[in-house]
Amino acid sequence: MTQPSNSLRNISKTNMRLDKATHWVERFVFPLSRVLHKLALGSLLLMMLLTVGDVVGRYLVGWLPLFKPIPGTLELTEFMMALIIFSALGDTQMCKEHISISVVVSHFSLWVQSVIDSIIYLFSLVILSIATWQSAVYAHRIFEEHDISGVLSLPVYPVLMVVIFGSFIFCLTMLVSLLISLAKVGEHES
């Protein structure tokens, strides 16, 4: 029986380290992304009920004495839309449900596909990290200025905090995807 070469042992050790790192991050990120996903679903339900109530109120105004449009529906819908989008991003990445176009890439070998995935995940992680950081800077400025919504006078920064947290979880899920992809690069190389 032949002994594996040093380069194969190094690849194996690197893959073990990547697997451990991936497992640790997944243990932390999966539950948080599931909770945020449930927040997104609840916000979607509330947004639907609010919109239906507002439309019914607009339609029945003048016909029935108690019916009228719900004030601040547009503001609340905007807030909930931000919650829905940024709360669901991480879970969508974990389930691999984001849109991807693999017409060209699918013709390459598994190693080349893994390398391309790694590059894409790294680039996405960098861009998302910058976006999360800038969102935090913006939220701090909004908090300092005590910015409120126009109709209901609700503070804007709590929604921005959920956006930042959702973006951070999305960054972590992108990190998990990057680590998994790098481990596949090592697997297919050996």
Summary of the structure (lengths in Angstrom):
residues: 190
radius of gyration: 22.9
end to end distance: 17.5
largest distance: 89.4
contacts: 521
relative contact order: 0.16
helix: 78%
strand: 2%
